[in-house]
Amino acid sequence: MKRKLKIVLFLIALSVTGIIIFQGYWSFNAYKENKKLFETKIDEAMQRALDSCKRDYFDSIRTVLVKRLSESTTVIKIDSPSQINTAAVGGRSTFSIGPLVTPYAIWISVHGSKNSSPFQTSSKIYNYYRSKINHRNATVPEVLTEMSFYVPPLMTELIQDFFMYDGTNPPPAVRAYIEANYQKPGFKYPIEQSGIFEQPSNYKQADSLKIGNYLRAELAKIHINAPFAVNLASTPTASRSDHVFFSETNEYKYQYHGFTFLLTNYTLQPRYTLYARAAFRNPQYVVIKGMLITLSLSALLVLFTIFSFYYIIRIINQQKALGELKDDFINNMTHELKTPIATITVAIEGLQKFNALNDPEKTQRYLQTSRNELARLNELVSKVLDVAAFENKEITLVKERLKVDDLVNELIAVEKSKTEKALTITYNNNAGIDLVTADKLHFKNVMLNILDNAVKYSNEPAAINITLDKGNNMAVFTIKDNGIGIPAAHINRVFEKFYRVPTGNVHNVKGTGLGLNYVRYIVEAHGGLVAVKSELNVGSEFTVSIPL
């Protein structure tokens, strides 16, 4: 049996370990997949945030252009074809807002500034403004005129061409160049020459705050609420990456780098690259939080499996313990039955073989011995039948009013007549209770069972004290002995069916393990309570409480 149990335990442990390993492996793979999904969502949210910032940027540029071109300090000059070349620019800061389609240009500058910027235009626009000429420049005849007034058509074309260049709907040539050289999410054009637009000194801080706000809003849409920080960084190289980059550095363990803005000069060659970085603190918490239901179900499955195996092991142990109790019961019953049978057999043989029938006194003694042993057999059989009956709920209590003192004194007399030990039993009715309500037969058996145990397990001379008190409208009987006591490890099990305190192979005290189980059932059937206190080698104290 022990070997089989060890095999079962080994198989159960192996199964549980396998389930835990499988669930752990599955959960780890699920975590990796969810982490990739999380990175993808962050990247897409970053792209959308940067696109929103780009739109805001171009909107702000348009606003600045409208404002600056409307100011009276803006000077516009129209060049003749011969003046449109790099040498004519002479090192001044220039910018190109559209593809070079004709050798005509309109120069824009702030009044009093030596720097100006050319706007390349068509002959139609050139001729339109030429028709507005009132005088020529005497110093530079090729410069047709200077105008210090607001020119709506020019401003409109400037803004329109700029809008075409923001990546929304660029001309084919521009689109081809962008696709060949630059990756999304896009780039922006700081028009900071000639006073038309000046990049603020804290543009990195301002842009990072704006990106952070947009990114926070985008993350909220996909239900990601994780602390992060956005910062911008410039590098003197044109190398860039528009994909998510994973890092384990700095304060934030997970960092996402996305190429955002490419600042250019008028030739559209890279000047420097501006990166936006969204760094998340402990993003694995967000990933795990998203898997919380899945992980919880997985953990519950493992726990349920472990509990099921534990329950199976418990049932096996209970069945094993029950089998041992039954074996002990059979062993004890064998001893209990053999003793009276052997005694009766000896008495009958004495009557038959030793002419005891001619000796009336001896005959009566043998018959009395046989009668006593038969009574013991009857009592033993009755206990077994009673246990079976109250397990099947077949016992019906017939309660009546009983005189307490008469009942206890009768029990004391019966107990003294059954034992050969030197025995002293004292009784004190401290509460002065006269009557109790109980089933006479079963209550007498309850008290006799406790008294029998007190006598059997007491040292000689045995001293038993019975007291009667009152508490909580109950009659409280206390039976205290000077016996060997009950070990603490077994005291909570003495009321279990078939249970006896282990004594090894020594069977010096008779019993079946049914008596105290019967006591508990009958007392509880009366609506009462039974309890025990014991000290090893000092004695035991049983308390029986029944309603008055």
C-alpha positions, 0 to 999 in steps of 0.5 A: 500500500505504501509503495502504491501510494508513493507511486501515485504521489510521484505521478501526481507531482509529475503531472502538476510540474508538467502543467506548471511548466506548460502554463509558464511556457505558454504565459511567457510566449503570450507575454512576448506576443503582447509585448510586440503588440504593445510596441506596435501600438506605441509606434503607431500612436507615436506616428499619429502624434507626430503627424498631428504635430506636423499638421500643427507646425504647417498651420503655424507656418501659414499663420506666420506667413500671413502675418509677416507678408501683411506687414508694411515692413516686408519688401518684395523685389522682382528679378529679371531672368538674368539675375536668377542664378546662384552667383546672384544670390551672393551667399545670402540665406535663401529658401526654395518653397517649390520646384524651380520651374522658370528662371524668374524669382521674387525676393522677399526681405525685411526692410533694412535687412541685407538678407533676402530670400528668393521665391521662384515663380512663373512668367505669368506672376512675373509679368503680373508684378511687372505691370505694377512697376512704377519705376526702375532701380537706378543702381541695379537696372535688372531689379525692376522695382521694390514694392512696400505694399500688401500683395494678396496674389503673391501671398496666396501663391506662397502659402499654396506652394508651401502647403503643397510641400508639407507632404500632404499633396506634393508635386510629383517631382517633390514626392519622388524625391521625398520617397527616394530619400526620406522615410516617414513620419515626415519632415518640416521646413523651418523658414527662419531666413530673412525674418519670415519665420524664426525657430524659437530657441526652446523649440525642442522643449516646446515640441517635446511637450506638444508631442507628449500631449498628442501621444498621451491622447493617442495612448488614451484612445487605445487604453494605455495608461503608462508614465512616459517622457518625451525628449528630442535629440539632434545628431550631426548625421543623416542616418535615421530610423522610422521603426521602433528601437528597443533599448535597456538603458538609462532610467527607463528600461524600454525606450521607443525612438521614432524619426520625426523631423528632418530640418533642411536647407533650400537644396533639400539636403539633410542638415541635421536630424531631429529624433523624438523619443518616448521613454516608458517607465516599466511598460511590462506592467502595462503588458502584464495588466493587459494579460491579467484575465488570461494569467488569472485564468491560467493561475486558477487552472493550475491552482484548481489542478493542485487542489484536485490532486490535493483532495485526491491525496486527502481522500486516499489518506482518509481511506487508508486511515479508515482502513487502519481503523477498521483493522484495529476495530476488527482486532479489538472486537476479536479480543472483546468477543474472545474473552467472554466466549472463553469465560463462558466455555470454561464455566460450561466445562466446569459444570460438565466435567467437575461435577459442579452440578452437585454443588449448588454454590459452585453452579450458581457462581459459574452461571453468574459468570456466564450471565455476566459475560453474556451481558458483556456480549449483548452490550458489545453487540448493542453498541455496534447496532447503535452506531449503525442505527444513528448513522442511518438516523434510525435512533429515536430519543424518548425524553422524560424528566429524570431525577438526577441524583437517583440516576447518578447514584445508580450509575455509580453502583453499576460501575462499582459492581463491574470492576475489580479495581480499588475504586472511589467515586464521589458525586456533588450536585453543586447546582442543586438540580433535581430534574433533567430532561433526557432519554433514560436508556441512552443517557445512562449509556452515555454516562456509563461509557465515560465512567467505564473509560475513567475506570479502565484508564485510571491508576489504582486505586482509581479515584473518580469525581462527578460534579453537577453544575448549571450554566447557560440553562444547561445541566453540566456534568463533569467526570474527572479521573486520575488516569493516564491521560490522553496525548495532545496529538490524539485528544481531538480524535477521541470522539471519532468512530473506531478511533482509539489512542494507539498502544502498538500491539499491546492490548491491555485495555479492552475497547472497540473505539465506538463508545465515545463516538456514541457519547458524542452522537447521543449528547448532540442529539439531546441538543447538548455538548461534550468536551474533554480536557486531559493532561498526560499522566495526570488524568482526564476531564469529560464535560457533558452539557444537556438542556434542563 
